[in-house]
């Protein structure tokens, strides 16, 4: 399989690779069990990778987004649930950087680096059941939230609530009084992301915990947040697909049998098996090129900060959208067709090879790819660049 480009920090990538190897030993078993991957989350804490995207002057490793996203991809080859909550951790840190004042996000970054703290998600602006009631010192958040990935066993949360029609976003400690995280995630895929629901019961949120300046979408730079979310998924999807093909290849080499009409001794000489692997390689190679290009363009845009223009932001959005479409379509094809090159015995429940497709299918449904395709069509046909929103 191809490796990430030579621009990736090899030392950081090796840490992620060692973790992926460790996680792969129990991935199938934990997929069946579901629940919180406590040992794996603790291993991430101990590895130092939670500090990866934090600037070195604030106690972090000062890695680029190219490096950070490469580690998401690497972890996803073995365990996409772990890669998901890990990728979201860095996305949520980025959310504070993009939406808040420096006097807010810098201390949060320092605390995160010092304590190897894990950030979890209770944002989900599409779920409007949480409301904000003004108080003398801030707000009270009350209501429900769904799809709270990584919130369980986190140290800090990004949360949102509605003050009338106004969306408020805050960074708060997970253990604050009034927050209840429910163990009710039982979906077919991404089974250890703890993406269930949360309840807020008069949770106190101070004014200086609100991400108001500049807030979302106020500048091209602040509107990079949804592109980073999409790009995190792109790397997640690519890693899942690469992991699936690696597993299938080893099984084909070691255990698969050729079809009797192939008139060959080994499955690795079956002409149709070879053809399928050729298709897998060509498809994934295209996704790799698009993904690494999008990673690089995003990194450059991030480094421009407030100097980023709307036109430059639009070019990143087009690159991310193209990678997302291909990572989705090719990933779903590869993860469902891997059984064509492994055979009936590979459907054993013990191996759980189906988890690659289940994980990818589950995650892709959170953001319908047709809307990404429509944006690309609007650009090609009508010269209309993608319009920033909270989701794209």
PyMOL commands that set and color helices and strands:
alter all, ss='L'
color gray80, all
select helices_A, chain A and resi 10-24+27-33+38-47+49-51+56-58+65-76+80-99+102-115+207-209+222-254+260-262+267-269+271-307+310-340+344-347+355-364+369-382
alter helices_A, ss='H'
color red, helices_A
select strands_A, chain A and resi 119-122+131-134+138-145+156-163+166-173+179-181+198-206
alter strands_A, ss='S'
color yellow, strands_A
deselect
rebuild
show_as cartoon
